[in-house]
């Protein structure tokens, strides 16, 4: 910065670095610049609006004594890249203001996974029991995808907005549609490499109990919550394709004008309940073929969930393996970090047969308690791979070209659900669990049938999804 004596020619340099923007036009205000004490008694006039390359800058036309130069910039390149230029503004008294401008347009785009597992909710014992999550914002998941990318990829995560609808633009990139953000789910950067989705209080996720009061342990009645029109948003660096930024999620409005969240019981996924044509139709996601027929999928894949997808989804509930058990005595936290006992109350919850003449059973209502598992839950995880589709408009373009450099396997991501990053506090949910035991309609003994199963259950928190699991004591 050089200042010459009054009335001699002087030039002030304004360095105005816009940085990296994902969409254009981008508006930016340069840092205010004081003209210097030698002009403290003089009103400067000049400035105006000038353009150079993708930059249009407007400088103050009048700068009164003691005021600052104000410069606003519109950055509007037509193609991705890094740009720089200098624009000179002249003022009276032989003063020139040179604005040195630089900026990078690193556009955003998106890919189309088939589903996101939002959580698993576990059936409490008995068909007349239920657990609700209306009061909780701690239900959701934290996901990393770092294992999806080649060794040299520099992946960062930046989530700055809600989950909204996206569409392709005419330049082969993606654009978020204003005013479409979901009020049912929010997203945050869990860590520098992960994104956390959290249910809001507008969503109840009520889960009813098991099918038989006399067989209260049956994980076929657990629910797995699937989001069936997700998008994953990325920013690519046109100057360095190995730089990749994950910007969280959006949704595909070719399906619904909102997030399509579908809760399905395990028994329908593993076949124990048979086959359900309505559920199969939902999981086929035929709206993709109907409303977005140009979607490009890798060989052997399509928009519908495959047997491999269903197996990966079922594995989110460890009890579907048939071999997952907790040792006796029950641990405070399972060895894999997945489940942690919640404090008393409510533990343990009672599940006993009602007395003679009570066919409806005994009902007890409990509070549920989420607990801080930021230490003990760190080792919990669920890992799987999933193919994704891409918009036909992205094929052959800069976005997909840059993303393809970074992904190890063509159109495939490796997902890892880790400890749910909102579980850093203790939170009580009032009267969220209702447990009803077996009834006894007979008026004289014995009760027929007589219940001989576990009389108490211990409530555990699922450290991946923030929900509650009920284990016989």
MARKOLRO-834194 format. One record per residue (C-alpha): residue number from 1; residue in one letter; x negated, y negated, z. Coordinates in steps of 0.5 Angstrom, whole numbers. Layout:
REM MARKOLRO-834194
SITE   pos   code      xx      yy      zz
SITE   NUM      A       X       Y       Z
...
REM end
This chain:
REM MARKOLRO-834194
SITE   pos   code      xx      yy      zz
SITE     1      X       0       0       0
SITE     2      X      -3      -7      -2
SITE     3      X      -1     -14       0
SITE     4      X      -5     -20      -3
SITE     5      X      -4     -27      -1
SITE     6      X       2     -31      -2
SITE     7      X       4     -33      -9
SITE     8      X      -1     -28     -12
SITE     9      X       1     -22     -15
SITE    10      X       3     -16     -10
SITE    11      X       5      -9     -11
SITE    12      X       9      -5      -5
SITE    13      X       9       3      -6
SITE    14      X      15       6      -4
SITE    15      X      14      14      -3
SITE    16      X      21      17      -4
SITE    17      X      21      25      -4
SITE    18      X      28      28      -5
SITE    19      X      25      35      -3
SITE    20      X      29      41      -6
SITE    21      X      36      41      -7
SITE    22      X      41      47      -9
SITE    23      X      46      43     -13
SITE    24      X      46      36     -17
SITE    25      X      48      30     -18
SITE    26      X      44      29     -11
SITE    27      X      45      22      -8
SITE    28      X      39      20      -3
SITE    29      X      37      14       1
SITE    30      X      29      12       1
SITE    31      X      26      10       8
SITE    32      X      27       3       9
SITE    33      X      21      -1       7
SITE    34      X      19      -8      10
SITE    35      X      16     -13       5
SITE    36      X      11     -16      10
SITE    37      X      10     -22      14
SITE    38      X       7     -26       8
SITE    39      X      15     -26       6
SITE    40      X      18     -27      13
SITE    41      X      20     -34      11
SITE    42      X      22     -33       3
SITE    43      X      28     -30       0
SITE    44      X      26     -25      -5
SITE    45      X      31     -23     -11
SITE    46      X      30     -18     -17
SITE    47      X      31     -11     -16
SITE    48      X      37      -8     -19
SITE    49      X      38      -1     -22
SITE    50      X      33       3     -27
SITE    51      X      33      10     -29
SITE    52      X      27      14     -31
SITE    53      X      28      22     -33
SITE    54      X      33      25     -28
SITE    55      X      32      19     -23
SITE    56      X      37      13     -23
SITE    57      X      34       8     -17
SITE    58      X      38       2     -15
SITE    59      X      34      -3     -11
SITE    60      X      36      -9      -6
SITE    61      X      37     -15     -11
SITE    62      X      37     -20      -5
SITE    63      X      32     -19       1
SITE    64      X      33     -24       6
SITE    65      X      27     -26      11
SITE    66      X      26     -20      16
SITE    67      X      30     -15      12
SITE    68      X      28      -9       9
SITE    69      X      28      -6       2
SITE    70      X      33      -1       1
SITE    71      X      33       4      -5
SITE    72      X      38       9      -7
SITE    73      X      37      15     -12
SITE    74      X      41      19     -16
SITE    75      X      37      26     -18
SITE    76      X      41      29     -24
SITE    77      X      37      34     -28
SITE    78      X      40      38     -33
SITE    79      X      35      44     -32
SITE    80      X      32      47     -26
SITE    81      X      25      45     -24
SITE    82      X      20      40     -20
SITE    83      X      20      32     -23
SITE    84      X      17      26     -21
SITE    85      X      16      19     -24
SITE    86      X      15      12     -22
SITE    87      X      20       6     -23
SITE    88      X      18      -1     -22
SITE    89      X      22      -7     -19
SITE    90      X      20     -14     -20
SITE    91      X      22     -20     -15
SITE    92      X      20     -27     -15
SITE    93      X      14     -30     -12
SITE    94      X      10     -24     -16
SITE    95      X      12     -18     -12
SITE    96      X      13     -11     -15
SITE    97      X      16      -6     -12
SITE    98      X      14       1     -15
SITE    99      X      18       7     -12
SITE   100      X      15      14     -13
SITE   101      X      20      19     -14
SITE   102      X      20      26     -14
SITE   103      X      25      32     -13
SITE   104      X      26      39     -14
SITE   105      X      32      42     -17
SITE   106      X      33      50     -14
SITE   107      X      40      52     -16
SITE   108      X      44      57     -12
SITE   109      X      47      63     -15
SITE   110      X      51      69     -12
SITE   111      X      51      77     -12
SITE   112      X      57      81     -11
SITE   113      X      56      87      -6
SITE   114      X      62      91      -6
SITE   115      X      63      90       2
SITE   116      X      61      88       8
SITE   117      X      62      92      15
SITE   118      X      64      86      19
SITE   119      X      65      91      25
SITE   120      X      67      97      29
SITE   121      X      73      97      34
SITE   122      X      74     104      38
SITE   123      X      81     107      40
SITE   124      X      82     107      47
SITE   125      X      85     113      50
SITE   126      X      92     115      49
SITE   127      X      97     113      43
SITE   128      X     100     107      48
SITE   129      X      94     104      49
SITE   130      X      91      98      46
SITE   131      X      85      93      46
SITE   132      X      85      86      43
SITE   133      X      80      81      41
SITE   134      X      84      75      40
SITE   135      X      80      71      45
SITE   136      X      73      73      43
SITE   137      X      68      70      38
SITE   138      X      63      75      40
SITE   139      X      66      80      35
SITE   140      X      62      81      28
SITE   141      X      55      83      26
SITE   142      X      48      80      25
SITE   143      X      45      83      18
SITE   144      X      38      82      15
SITE   145      X      36      84       8
SITE   146      X      28      84       8
SITE   147      X      27      91       6
SITE   148      X      31      89      -1
SITE   149      X      25      85      -3
SITE   150      X      18      86      -6
SITE   151      X      12      85      -2
SITE   152      X      10      78      -5
SITE   153      X      17      75      -4
SITE   154      X      17      70       1
SITE   155      X      25      70       4
SITE   156      X      28      65       8
SITE   157      X      35      64      11
SITE   158      X      38      57      11
SITE   159      X      46      57      13
SITE   160      X      49      50      13
SITE   161      X      56      51      11
SITE   162      X      62      56      12
SITE   163      X      64      62       8
SITE   164      X      68      59       2
SITE   165      X      70      61      -5
SITE   166      X      64      60     -11
SITE   167      X      65      60     -18
SITE   168      X      59      60     -24
SITE   169      X      58      53     -27
SITE   170      X      56      52     -34
SITE   171      X      49      52     -33
SITE   172      X      49      59     -31
SITE   173      X      48      58     -23
SITE   174      X      54      58     -18
SITE   175      X      58      52     -15
SITE   176      X      62      52      -8
SITE   177      X      69      50      -9
SITE   178      X      71      44      -4
SITE   179      X      76      46       1
SITE   180      X      76      53       1
SITE   181      X      72      55       7
SITE   182      X      75      60      12
SITE   183      X      78      59      19
SITE   184      X      78      66      21
SITE   185      X      70      67      20
SITE   186      X      64      63      21
SITE   187      X      57      64      19
SITE   188      X      50      62      22
SITE   189      X      43      63      22
SITE   190      X      42      69      27
SITE   191      X      34      68      26
SITE   192      X      29      66      21
SITE   193      X      31      72      17
SITE   194      X      38      74      19
SITE   195      X      45      72      18
SITE   196      X      51      73      23
SITE   197      X      58      73      22
SITE   198      X      63      72      28
SITE   199      X      70      73      28
SITE   200      X      74      67      30
SITE   201      X      80      67      35
SITE   202      X      85      66      30
SITE   203      X      84      74      28
SITE   204      X      86      79      34
SITE   205      X      83      85      31
SITE   206      X      88      89      35
SITE   207      X      86      97      36
SITE   208      X      91     102      38
SITE   209      X      89     108      42
SITE   210      X      88     115      40
SITE   211      X      94     120      37
SITE   212      X      95     124      43
SITE   213      X      96     122      50
SITE   214      X      93     129      52
SITE   215      X      87     129      47
SITE   216      X      85     122      49
SITE   217      X      78     122      46
SITE   218      X      78     122      38
SITE   219      X      74     117      34
SITE   220      X      78     119      28
SITE   221      X      83     113      31
SITE   222      X      77     108      31
SITE   223      X      77     102      26
SITE   224      X      72     100      21
SITE   225      X      73      93      19
SITE   226      X      71      92      12
SITE   227      X      70      85       8
SITE   228      X      72      87       1
SITE   229      X      71      81      -3
SITE   230      X      64      78      -1
SITE   231      X      59      74      -4
SITE   232      X      51      73      -2
SITE   233      X      49      66      -4
SITE   234      X      42      65      -6
SITE   235      X      37      59      -8
SITE   236      X      32      61     -13
SITE   237      X      25      57     -14
SITE   238      X      24      55     -21
SITE   239      X      17      54     -20
SITE   240      X      15      60     -16
SITE   241      X      20      66     -17
SITE   242      X      17      69     -11
SITE   243      X      20      64      -6
SITE   244      X      28      66      -5
SITE   245      X      32      63       0
SITE   246      X      39      67       3
SITE   247      X      44      62       4
SITE   248      X      49      66       7
SITE   249      X      56      69       5
SITE   250      X      62      66       0
SITE   251      X      68      70      -2
SITE   252      X      70      72      -9
SITE   253      X      77      68     -11
SITE   254      X      78      73     -16
SITE   255      X      81      77     -11
SITE   256      X      85      73      -6
SITE   257      X      84      65      -4
SITE   258      X      80      67       2
SITE   259      X      76      73       5
SITE   260      X      80      80       4
SITE   261      X      78      83      11
SITE   262      X      81      91      11
SITE   263      X      81      95      17
SITE   264      X      81     102      16
SITE   265      X      82     108      21
SITE   266      X      76     113      21
SITE   267      X      81     119      20
SITE   268      X      83     116      13
SITE   269      X      75     115      11
SITE   270      X      73     122      13
SITE   271      X      79     126      10
SITE   272      X      81     128      17
SITE   273      X      88     125      16
SITE   274      X      88     127       9
SITE   275      X      89     122       3
SITE   276      X      92     116       3
SITE   277      X      94     113      -4
SITE   278      X      95     106      -1
SITE   279      X      88     106       2
SITE   280      X      85     109      -4
SITE   281      X      87     103      -8
SITE   282      X      85      98      -4
SITE   283      X      78     101      -4
SITE   284      X      78     102     -11
SITE   285      X      78      94     -12
SITE   286      X      81      94     -18
SITE   287      X      82      87     -18
SITE   288      X      75      86     -21
SITE   289      X      76      90     -27
SITE   290      X      83      86     -28
SITE   291      X      81      79     -26
SITE   292      X      73      79     -27
SITE   293      X      72      84     -33
SITE   294      X      65      82     -35
SITE   295      X      62      83     -28
SITE   296      X      55      87     -29
SITE   297      X      54      93     -25
SITE   298      X      48      98     -25
SITE   299      X      48     105     -28
SITE   300      X      53     109     -25
SITE   301      X      56     104     -21
SITE   302      X      63     100     -21
SITE   303      X      67      95     -17
SITE   304      X      70     101     -13
SITE   305      X      67     104      -7
SITE   306      X      64     111      -8
SITE   307      X      63     117      -4
SITE   308      X      56     114      -2
SITE   309      X      59     108       0
SITE   310      X      64     111       5
SITE   311      X      59     115       8
SITE   312      X      55     109       9
SITE   313      X      61     106      12
SITE   314      X      63     112      17
SITE   315      X      55     112      19
SITE   316      X      57     105      22
SITE   317      X      61     109      28
SITE   318      X      56     113      31
SITE   319      X      61     118      33
SITE   320      X      63     120      26
SITE   321      X      57     124      26
SITE   322      X      60     129      31
SITE   323      X      53     130      35
SITE   324      X      53     123      38
SITE   325      X      53     124      46
SITE   326      X      51     120      52
SITE   327      X      48     124      57
SITE   328      X      50     125      64
SITE   329      X      50     121      69
SITE   330      X      52     116      64
SITE   331      X      46     111      62
SITE   332      X      47     103      63
SITE   333      X      45     102      56
SITE   334      X      44     108      51
SITE   335      X      37     110      49
SITE   336      X      38     107      42
SITE   337      X      40     101      45
SITE   338      X      47     101      42
SITE   339      X      52     101      48
SITE   340      X      51      98      54
SITE   341      X      56      99      60
SITE   342      X      60      93      62
SITE   343      X      60      91      69
SITE   344      X      66      92      74
SITE   345      X      71      90      73
SITE   346      X      74      94      69
SITE   347      X      69     100      70
SITE   348      X      72     105      70
SITE   349      X      79     105      67
SITE   350      X      84     110      70
SITE   351      X      87     115      65
SITE   352      X      92     120      69
SITE   353      X      98     123      68
SITE   354      X     105     119      71
SITE   355      X     109     122      76
SITE   356      X     115     126      76
SITE   357      X     121     123      72
SITE   358      X     116     118      68
SITE   359      X     116     120      61
SITE   360      X     113     113      59
SITE   361      X     106     114      63
SITE   362      X     103     109      67
SITE   363      X     100     103      64
SITE   364      X      94      99      67
SITE   365      X      92      92      64
SITE   366      X      85      90      65
SITE   367      X      80      84      63
SITE   368      X      74      86      58
SITE   369      X      67      83      59
SITE   370      X      62      82      54
SITE   371      X      55      82      57
SITE   372      X      48      79      55
SITE   373      X      45      84      52
SITE   374      X      39      80      48
SITE   375      X      34      84      51
SITE   376      X      37      92      52
SITE   377      X      40      91      45
SITE   378      X      34      89      41
SITE   379      X      33      97      38
SITE   380      X      40      98      36
SITE   381      X      41      98      28
SITE   382      X      45     101      22
SITE   383      X      41     101      16
SITE   384      X      44     103       9
SITE   385      X      43     101       2
SITE   386      X      49      98      -3
SITE   387      X      49      97     -10
SITE   388      X      52      90     -12
SITE   389      X      55      87     -19
SITE   390      X      53      80     -22
SITE   391      X      57      75     -26
SITE   392      X      56      76     -34
SITE   393      X      55      68     -34
SITE   394      X      48      69     -30
SITE   395      X      46      75     -34
SITE   396      X      39      72     -38
SITE   397      X      39      66     -34
SITE   398      X      34      63     -29
SITE   399      X      38      65     -23
SITE   400      X      38      72     -24
SITE   401      X      31      72     -27
SITE   402      X      28      69     -21
SITE   403      X      32      74     -17
SITE   404      X      30      80     -21
SITE   405      X      23      79     -19
SITE   406      X      24      79     -12
SITE   407      X      29      85     -11
SITE   408      X      25      92     -11
SITE   409      X      31      96     -14
SITE   410      X      35      93     -19
SITE   411      X      42      91     -17
SITE   412      X      41      94     -10
SITE   413      X      40      91      -3
SITE   414      X      38      95       3
SITE   415      X      42      92       9
SITE   416      X      40      93      17
SITE   417      X      45      91      22
SITE   418      X      42      89      28
SITE   419      X      43      87      35
SITE   420      X      49      82      35
SITE   421      X      46      75      36
SITE   422      X      52      72      39
SITE   423      X      51      77      45
SITE   424      X      47      72      49
SITE   425      X      52      70      55
SITE   426      X      57      74      59
SITE   427      X      65      72      57
SITE   428      X      71      75      60
SITE   429      X      77      76      56
SITE   430      X      83      76      60
SITE   431      X      88      82      60
SITE   432      X      85      84      53
SITE   433      X      85      92      55
SITE   434      X      92      96      56
SITE   435      X      91     103      58
SITE   436      X      97     108      58
SITE   437      X      96     115      61
SITE   438      X     101     121      59
SITE   439      X     108     121      61
SITE   440      X     111     127      65
SITE   441      X     119     127      63
SITE   442      X     120     133      68
SITE   443      X     124     131      75
SITE   444      X     121     138      78
SITE   445      X     114     140      77
SITE   446      X     110     142      73
SITE   447      X     109     137      68
SITE   448      X     110     140      61
SITE   449      X     105     140      59
SITE   450      X     100     138      64
SITE   451      X      94     133      63
SITE   452      X      87     136      65
SITE   453      X      83     132      61
SITE   454      X      78     126      64
SITE   455      X      82     122      69
SITE   456      X      77     116      68
SITE   457      X      73     112      62
SITE   458      X      67     108      62
SITE   459      X      68     101      58
SITE   460      X      61     100      54
SITE   461      X      60      94      49
SITE   462      X      57      96      42
SITE   463      X      51      91      42
SITE   464      X      52      91      34
SITE   465      X      59      89      33
SITE   466      X      61      86      40
SITE   467      X      67      91      41
SITE   468      X      68      96      46
SITE   469      X      68     103      47
SITE   470      X      71     108      52
SITE   471      X      67     114      54
SITE   472      X      70     119      58
SITE   473      X      67     119      65
REM end
